[in-house]
């Protein structure tokens, strides 16, 4: 059986096509990411502006062409922050259905966090000690406190990189005053997280895909580490190397970032606010270790689907 997963994010529309074998194993057939910037020009006003709306429809048509080419049996399309918060989000969903036949499910922030956890849990062994999982999107950032067995706390904050960019509107390079403004904003907005981390002791940050992918790959190219982290499902960050990349990004202009090896072009604009948020959370909670899960929402959707199918056959 072939299944297509579409993660309709604020910045990127991601497609993954997988074959579920008779023995229950999974073979990934194809992956594609299309930068859409759905939140451009309207995310903090809860609207999908005209131009990104059209980009989104075009991206879905492109994904549909590939889905048809691979003769997929089932399509699961999930929309997150930009669409669930937009006044015309349901209009976008209707338009996609009319033009491609693909039905999009708009999921809540809580459900998104749960699915991210399912993906991370398949990528790496979280262990028995509680870890803080962090997934930075364009529209929202999900935080999950969990161990290998269960979720203890989760929350989706409207603090995605695209939203933060509009709030801060940083210079190139970002100034000390703008960094201070961003940290003060995060301190206030993440009060629920600080409270949860007082209740549940965590020492490890697990970054889920996205910006964390780019950071690991930048470290790989900068320090000539032995193996590209993105060919694996997990990666341990050397915190000294992370600090070097952090300072490099803070002192960079957008022109310099476009030339940085390992930094995907689709993340050039947002990586600075993302890395500031990562470092701020890491220090604020006094974490000791940082890991990467290359699996995230779409892998979580796949394995949740498989688990539900298995339960139905019992």
Beta strands, then each sheet from edge to edge (+ up, - down):
strand 1: 2-8
strand 2: 12-20
strand 3: 26-35
strand 4: 74-79
strand 5: 104-106
strand 6: 131-136
strand 7: 141-146
strand 8: 151-157
strand 9: 204-208
strand 10: 234-236
strand 11: 289-293
sheet 1: 3+ 2- 1+ 4+ 5+
sheet 2: 8+ 7- 6+ 9+ 11+ 10-
end
